[in-house]
Amino acid sequence: MKPEISFLGYQLTSEGVKPQKDKLLAIQAAHPPQNVQQLRAFLGMMNYYGSFILNLSSELTVLYALLGQKQAWQWTQKHQACFVKAKKLLTSDKLLVHFDPDKPIVLSCDSSPYGLGDVLSHMMSDDREQPIAFASRTLMPAEKNYSQIDKEGLALTFGVKKFHKFIYGRPVVIYTDHKPLLGLLGENKPIPQTASARVIC
């Protein structure tokens, strides 16, 4: 049996999945985009490997903002810095483990002023967390005005919905660094009637 195969830009091994090396090299060699069409192509490549990158949408916020510009194209130093950093987010040692229904599942959720980020992981026998997949999205304009607890709750519900096929019907440990959210959703505590529908939807 072949120990690993290449498939649709991914390298599949017995240990897990990682980006195909030649595809990574192509991204590393990419030149700064000269127009919106080229920027969309670059962002498309990055999003194709989004499951390997923590908080990708937040990392690319500056570049996404260019897509909505109505004025003439203007590539500035901040866009170049974001572009260079984005290319460094993908490295050859990125590995996602295969999902195993018999291993414990951990879902880590977080939010930023610009986006939501979640990580689905397995807790291994040596107590290490190994990522199965990352997921992220940018906040809509109205969502940026949410309170912090609403943003954290939104990150939680986004992660649960995104990884529904993995966690449905299985025990899952959910991590959040927002203590007020822990109090709101604590074990054996009824959800207050005043709780925002955005948190509990």
Backbone hydrogen bonds in HBPLUS format (Angstrom, degrees):
<---DONOR---> <-ACCEPTOR-->    atom                        ^
c    i                          cat <-CA-CA->   ^        H-A-AA   ^      H-
h    n   atom  resd res      DA  || num        DHA   H-A  angle D-A-AA Bond
n    s   type  num  typ     dist DA aas  dist angle  dist       angle   num
A0005-ILE N   A0012-LEU O   2.96 MM   7  5.31 148.9  2.06 142.7 151.7     1
A0012-LEU N   A0005-ILE O   2.77 MM   7  5.31 165.0  1.79 171.1 169.9     2
A0007-PHE N   A0010-TYR O   2.77 MM   3  5.19 161.6  1.81 151.5 157.6     3
A0010-TYR N   A0007-PHE O   2.95 MM   3  5.19 152.0  2.03 111.0 120.1     4
A0020-GLN N   A0009-GLY O   2.91 MM  11  5.15 160.4  1.95 135.6 129.5     5
A0011-GLN N   A0018-LYS O   2.69 MM   7  5.22 170.3  1.70 168.8 169.5     6
A0018-LYS N   A0011-GLN O   3.04 MM   7  5.22 153.9  2.11 141.0 149.2     7
A0013-THR N   A0016-GLY O   2.85 MM   3  5.27 171.7  1.86 175.3 173.3     8
A0017-VAL N   A0096-LEU O   2.70 MM  79  5.12 156.5  1.75 149.1 156.5     9
A0096-LEU N   A0017-VAL O   2.81 MM  79  5.12 169.5  1.82 154.5 158.1    10
A0023-LYS N   A0020-GLN O   3.11 MM   3  5.45 127.0  2.40 106.0 119.6    11
A0024-LEU N   A0020-GLN O   3.10 MM   4  6.45 151.7  2.19 152.2 160.8    12
A0025-LEU N   A0021-LYS O   2.98 MM   4  6.29 156.9  2.03 151.9 158.3    13
A0026-ALA N   A0022-ASP O   3.08 MM   4  6.26 146.1  2.20 135.1 143.5    14
A0027-ILE N   A0023-LYS O   3.10 MM   4  6.43 150.3  2.19 143.2 150.4    15
A0028-GLN N   A0024-LEU O   2.86 MM   4  6.17 161.5  1.90 154.1 159.6    16
A0029-ALA N   A0025-LEU O   2.95 MM   4  6.08 141.3  2.11 140.9 150.8    17
A0030-ALA N   A0027-ILE O   3.14 MM   3  5.14 158.2  2.19 103.0 109.8    18
A0039-LEU N   A0035-ASN O   3.05 MM   4  6.32 152.9  2.13 147.8 156.3    19
A0040-ARG N   A0036-VAL O   2.85 MM   4  6.10 158.5  1.89 153.8 159.0    20
A0041-ALA N   A0037-GLN O   3.11 MM   4  6.37 151.1  2.19 141.7 149.3    21
A0042-PHE N   A0038-GLN O   3.03 MM   4  6.33 156.0  2.09 146.4 152.1    22
A0043-LEU N   A0039-LEU O   2.89 MM   4  6.14 169.6  1.90 158.8 161.3    23
A0044-GLY N   A0040-ARG O   2.86 MM   4  5.95 144.5  1.98 140.5 150.8    24
A0045-MET N   A0041-ALA O   3.09 MM   4  6.41 150.5  2.18 143.7 150.2    25
A0046-MET N   A0042-PHE O   3.03 MM   4  6.38 159.3  2.07 151.9 157.5    26
A0047-ASN N   A0043-LEU O   2.86 MM   4  6.02 161.8  1.89 148.8 153.9    27
A0048-TYR N   A0044-GLY O   3.01 MM   4  6.13 138.2  2.19 139.8 150.4    28
A0049-TYR N   A0046-MET O   3.12 MM   3  5.52 137.0  2.31 104.9 115.5    29
A0050-GLY N   A0047-ASN O   2.99 MM   3  4.50 161.1  2.02 103.8 103.6    30
A0052-PHE N   A0049-TYR O   3.01 MM   3  5.76 165.3  2.03 123.2 127.3    31
A0053-ILE N   A0050-GLY O   3.19 MM   3  5.38 165.0  2.22 110.5 115.0    32
A0134-PHE N   A0051-SER O   2.85 MM  83  4.41 142.9  1.99 114.6 123.9    33
A0059-GLU N   A0055-ASN O   3.07 MM   4  6.35 156.3  2.13 152.7 160.0    34
A0060-LEU N   A0056-LEU O   3.02 MM   4  6.27 137.5  2.21 149.9 161.5    35
A0061-THR N   A0058-SER O   3.29 MM   3  5.17 168.6  2.30 104.7 107.2    36
A0063-LEU N   A0060-LEU O   2.99 MM   3  5.37 121.2  2.34 108.3 123.0    37
A0064-TYR N   A0060-LEU O   2.93 MM   4  6.19 161.0  1.96 160.8 167.2    38
A0065-ALA N   A0061-THR O   3.04 MM   4  6.25 147.1  2.15 149.1 157.1    39
A0066-LEU N   A0063-LEU O   3.08 MM   3  5.46 140.2  2.24 106.2 116.4    40
A0067-LEU N   A0064-TYR O   2.98 MM   3  5.43 141.2  2.13 109.3 119.9    41
A0068-GLY N   A0065-ALA O   3.29 MM   3  5.61 142.8  2.44 103.2 112.3    42
A0069-GLN N   A0066-LEU O   3.27 MM   3  5.23 162.6  2.30 101.6 106.7    43
A0079-HIS N   A0076-THR O   3.17 MM   3  5.30 123.9  2.50  97.7 111.4    44
A0080-GLN N   A0076-THR O   3.05 MM   4  6.39 156.8  2.10 150.3 157.0    45
A0081-ALA N   A0077-GLN O   2.92 MM   4  6.14 158.1  1.96 149.0 154.7    46
A0082-CYS N   A0078-LYS O   3.11 MM   4  6.23 156.4  2.17 138.6 144.5    47
A0083-PHE N   A0079-HIS O   2.89 MM   4  6.06 155.0  1.95 147.0 154.4    48
A0084-VAL N   A0080-GLN O   2.93 MM   4  6.16 162.9  1.96 153.7 157.0    49
A0085-LYS N   A0081-ALA O   3.02 MM   4  6.17 162.9  2.05 146.2 151.2    50
A0086-ALA N   A0082-CYS O   2.86 MM   4  5.97 155.4  1.92 146.1 153.3    51
A0087-LYS N   A0083-PHE O   3.20 MM   4  6.47 154.8  2.26 146.3 151.5    52
A0088-LYS N   A0085-LYS O   3.02 MM   3  5.15 127.8  2.30  98.4 112.6    53
A0089-LEU N   A0086-ALA O   3.11 MM   3  5.25 147.6  2.22 101.6 111.3    54
A0094-LYS N   A0091-THR O   3.26 MM   3  5.87 165.3  2.28 121.0 121.8    55
A0097-VAL N   A0131-PRO O   2.97 MM  34  6.28 150.2  2.06 159.6 158.9    56
A0103-LYS N   A0100-ASP O   2.99 MM   3  5.58 170.2  2.00 124.5 127.8    57
A0123-MET N   A0104-PRO O   3.13 MM  19  5.41 155.9  2.19 129.9 136.1    58
A0173-VAL N   A0105-ILE O   3.05 MM  68  6.38 171.1  2.06 152.4 152.6    59
A0106-VAL N   A0121-SER O   2.89 MM  15  5.08 160.4  1.92 145.2 146.1    60
A0121-SER N   A0106-VAL O   2.82 MM  15  5.08 165.7  1.84 155.4 159.3    61
A0107-LEU N   A0173-VAL O   2.77 MM  66  6.16 162.5  1.80 161.7 166.7    62
A0175-TYR N   A0107-LEU O   2.76 MM  68  6.11 159.3  1.80 146.9 153.5    63
A0108-SER N   A0119-VAL O   2.91 MM  11  5.13 165.2  1.93 150.6 154.0    64
A0119-VAL N   A0108-SER O   2.90 MM  11  5.13 149.7  1.99 143.8 152.0    65
A0109-CYS N   A0175-TYR O   2.94 MM  66  6.17 165.2  1.97 160.6 162.6    66
A0110-ASP N   A0117-GLY O   2.92 MM   7  5.35 140.5  2.08 162.2 168.4    67
A0117-GLY N   A0110-ASP O   2.95 MM   7  5.35 167.6  1.96 154.6 151.8    68
A0112-SER N   A0115-GLY O   2.84 MM   3  5.30 153.0  1.92 162.8 163.6    69
A0139-LEU N   A0114-TYR O   2.77 MM  25  5.52 162.9  1.79 139.7 137.1    70
A0116-LEU N   A0137-ARG O   2.83 MM  21  5.47 160.5  1.87 163.7 170.4    71
A0137-ARG N   A0116-LEU O   3.17 MM  21  5.47 147.6  2.28 137.6 143.6    72
A0118-ASP N   A0135-ALA O   2.84 MM  17  5.24 158.2  1.89 160.5 161.4    73
A0135-ALA N   A0118-ASP O   2.95 MM  17  5.24 152.2  2.03 151.6 150.8    74
A0120-LEU N   A0133-ALA O   2.96 MM  13  5.46 172.5  1.96 168.6 170.6    75
A0132-ILE N   A0120-LEU O   2.67 MM  12  5.52 173.9  1.67 153.2 153.3    76
A0133-ALA N   A0120-LEU O   3.27 MM  13  5.46 156.1  2.34 143.5 146.3    77
A0122-HIS N   A0130-GLN O   2.90 MM   8  5.35 160.0  1.94 147.8 150.5    78
A0130-GLN N   A0122-HIS O   2.95 MM   8  5.35 162.4  1.98 153.2 158.4    79
A0124-MET N   A0128-ARG O   2.80 MM   4  5.33 175.6  1.80 165.3 163.8    80
A0127-ASP N   A0124-MET O   2.96 MM   3  5.26 152.3  2.04 120.5 120.5    81
A0143-GLU N   A0140-MET O   2.88 MM   3  5.09 117.7  2.28 104.6 121.4    82
A0144-LYS N   A0140-MET O   3.13 MM   4  6.47 137.1  2.32 156.4 168.8    83
A0145-ASN N   A0142-ALA O   3.12 MM   3  5.62 155.2  2.18 109.8 117.3    84
A0146-TYR N   A0143-GLU O   3.03 MM   3  5.22 164.5  2.05 109.4 114.1    85
A0150-ASP N   A0147-SER O   3.12 MM   3  5.22 120.8  2.49  96.8 111.4    86
A0151-LYS N   A0147-SER O   2.99 MM   4  6.34 153.3  2.06 151.0 158.8    87
A0152-GLU N   A0148-GLN O   2.90 MM   4  6.16 160.0  1.94 152.1 157.4    88
A0153-GLY N   A0149-ILE O   2.89 MM   4  6.02 153.7  1.96 139.7 147.5    89
A0154-LEU N   A0150-ASP O   2.81 MM   4  5.97 146.1  1.93 141.4 151.2    90
A0155-ALA N   A0151-LYS O   2.92 MM   4  6.23 149.7  2.01 144.8 152.6    91
A0156-LEU N   A0152-GLU O   3.06 MM   4  6.35 149.9  2.15 142.7 150.6    92
A0157-THR N   A0153-GLY O   2.98 MM   4  6.28 167.9  2.00 152.6 154.6    93
A0158-PHE N   A0154-LEU O   2.85 MM   4  5.94 154.0  1.92 146.4 154.5    94
A0159-GLY N   A0155-ALA O   3.03 MM   4  6.16 158.6  2.07 142.4 147.5    95
A0160-VAL N   A0156-LEU O   2.98 MM   4  6.27 162.2  2.01 153.7 158.6    96
A0161-LYS N   A0157-THR O   3.00 MM   4  6.10 162.0  2.03 146.5 151.2    97
A0162-LYS N   A0158-PHE O   2.83 MM   4  5.92 158.8  1.87 148.4 155.4    98
A0163-PHE N   A0159-GLY O   2.97 MM   4  6.02 160.4  2.01 149.9 153.8    99
A0164-HIS N   A0161-LYS O   3.39 MM   3  4.97 165.2  2.41 103.0 102.4   100
A0166-PHE N   A0163-PHE O   2.94 MM   3  5.46 143.5  2.08 114.0 124.7   101
A0167-ILE N   A0163-PHE O   3.15 MM   4  6.41 155.5  2.21 155.9 163.5   102
A0168-TYR N   A0164-HIS O   2.90 MM   4  5.46 149.4  2.00 154.2 155.7   103
A0170-ARG N   A0167-ILE O   3.01 MM   3  5.32 159.3  2.05 137.8 134.2   104
A0181-LEU N   A0178-HIS O   3.04 MM   3  5.61 132.6  2.28 113.7 125.5   105
A0182-LEU N   A0179-LYS O   2.95 MM   3  4.99 120.4  2.32  98.5 114.1   106
A0183-GLY N   A0179-LYS O   3.08 MM   4  6.47 152.8  2.16 154.7 161.9   107
A0184-LEU N   A0180-PRO O   3.06 MM   4  6.30 146.8  2.17 139.5 148.4   108
A0185-LEU N   A0181-LEU O   2.97 MM   4  6.13 155.0  2.03 149.3 154.9   109
A0189-LYS N   A0186-GLY O   3.26 MM   3  5.56 145.4  2.38 134.6 128.7   110
A0195-ALA N   A0192-PRO O   3.03 MM   3  5.32 163.2  2.06 110.1 115.3   111
A0199-VAL N   A0196-SER O   3.05 MM   3  5.51 144.0  2.18 109.1 118.2   112
A0201-CYS N   A0197-ALA O   3.00 MM   4  5.59 121.0  2.36 143.3 151.1   113
